[in-house]
Amino acid sequence: MKFIGIDLGWSSGKSGLCCLQYSDKKLKILDLDCILEIEDILNWIDNFTPLLTPALIAVDAPTIIPNQTGTRLPDKLTHKYFGRYHAGCYPANLNRPFAQKTVNFGMSLAAKGFIHAPTIEPQQPGRFQIEVYPHPAIVNLFGLEKILKYKKGKLADRKSELLKLHQYITNILTTLEPTLEISENFLDTENINSIATLKITEDKLDSLICAYIGAYWWYWGQAKNLVLGDDTTGYIVVPERLAPLRGSQKSKASA
């Protein structure tokens, strides 16, 4: 089984891409890349998941947008459950300039046999796609009290936060189940000396998080994941928090 993570460029800029292979009870990185054009991204997917290859694609982008205006249910739910960690997501509707691109991308995946999987039977092969959002996943998988703020700010501050993410991936995802098998130098972080080089590293790490969320969803299903919304409203899959939250209750948050 393969797991593809896509940090999709919603309007412009490159998309981060990651491919993980699950074998011998471990996840191994097959590729980390950044690609600009949608056609090239789809060709990259075809190269790693030819027709009938079992795979799950986890996309950080709203691929189901039923509402013409306002905010989708899953977007509202990220603010409800993760707003305290600054992990609420950007609202999506069909009037947004990115909407056609992200919805069409999901439809392109469906045309390749990747069906939406807001519910799943764990550890069964197939071709699936889900929507994910790295920030709440990072908070939950790594037991953080707020997001890592590597998206905005001065280069030095963003780099510091991004290096924390790199370290959490190396130290924690290698201990969870399913286990990610990587080395500390799996990605060059020594040469982040500009916004451009930081953005490339950021996109690749985000895509790796997306791919791992996909693997975690496939491996555990709803036993250890939250599903914010459904395939009618749009949905976002988030791993459950590994350490209990004070004063909170577990919820599948579908309404």
Secondary structure, 3 states (H helix, E strand, C coil): CEEEEEECCCCCCCEEEEEEEEECCEEEEEEEEEECCHHHHHHHHHHHCCCCCCEEEEECCCCCCCCCCCCCHHHHHHHHHHHHHCCCCCCCCCCCCCHHHHHHHHHHHHHCCCEECCCCCCCCCCEEEEEECHHHHHHHHCCCCCCCCCCCCCHHHHHHHHHHHHHHHHHHHCCCCCEEECCCCCCCCCCCCCHHHHHHHHHHHHHHHHHHHHHHHHHHHHHCEEEEEECCCEEEEEECCCCCCCCCCCCCCCC
